[in-house]
Amino acid sequence: MLVLGIGNPGRRDDGLGAALVERLKKRRLRGVDCDADYQLVIEDALACAEHEVVVFVDAARGLRKPFSFSEVVPAAGLPALSHALQPGAVLGIAAGLYGKTPDGRLLAVRGHRFSIGEGLSPEAEGNLALALAFLVDFLKGVRRCP
């Protein structure tokens, strides 16, 4: 399993993806690889192709609840190459280039402040804690399934 955090820690709550990945690493869950970056790029497709399950974690604006968890459908065909890709495009590239289609999920965590600066808002910290607990349970459940 692979957990990919997306976002810029220098834009406060935009760094929720990276913050969640750092906290998840400390849990040292067997069979779970973690990585984080400012944005998804074409090179992430190879990492995705090497795993059966990929969870993308990103900050979200406008969610009514602390987080949402949804399926990511691979984009049909290869997208126009870009420096920043959406999760579905990355999975589409993994399928097109490597013939692999992992189970993709998006964990969107509600952010509140996206201004320049470091550190998460208190509200985002609370949402992060709830999202992390959910993700750990999800990952442990996937590990138990054959």
ABEGO torsion letter per residue (X at the ends): XBBBBBEBAAAEAAAAAAAAAAAAAAAGBBGBBBBBBABBBAAAAAAAAABABBBBBBBBBGBABABBBBBBBBBBEBBBBBABBBAAAAAAAAAAAAGBBBBBBBBBBBBABABBEBEBBAAAAAAAAAAAAAAAAAAAAAAABX
